């Protein structure tokens, strides 16, 4: 199920909006609570929509530029809904030397989207990161938060294709 796009669109009794507002109330609507409020919003909605960012900005009396700046600075936050599954390829030095670039190229061709995107069917989000801290098992790929060792393009494609069936 896709997350709701926005608190404003879901304000008619959406419990998530009530929980977000309660979190801001607990923080006494202090502007300094922005990071914690955004973390809560992402946890509730799965991503930070424009409407969510506007709602938080209005509630904390902050300009949208500041809210957006914080949301885009930290890589923990995402401004787009994620797919049902996530495939994250490590591009750290060890992984890259051992073939991560080939994995990225194969996924790009097969999925028809580049890193940082989700397939049009909403099944797979394709991400790259600079390092997952697992150099000894390079090239590492993370499938739905589970790390896999010594991946090859064919194995990665097989796994991702199963998700799309």
Buried (B, 14 or more C-beta within 10 A) or exposed (E): EEBBBBBBEBEEEBEBBEBBBEBBEEBEEEBEBBBBBBBBBBEBBBBBBEBBBBBBBEBBEBEEEEBBEBBEEEEEBBBEBBBBBBBBBBBBEBBBEBBBBBBBEBBBEBBEBEBEBBBEEEBBBBBBBEEBEBBEBBBBBBBEEEBBEEBBBEEBBEBBEEBBE
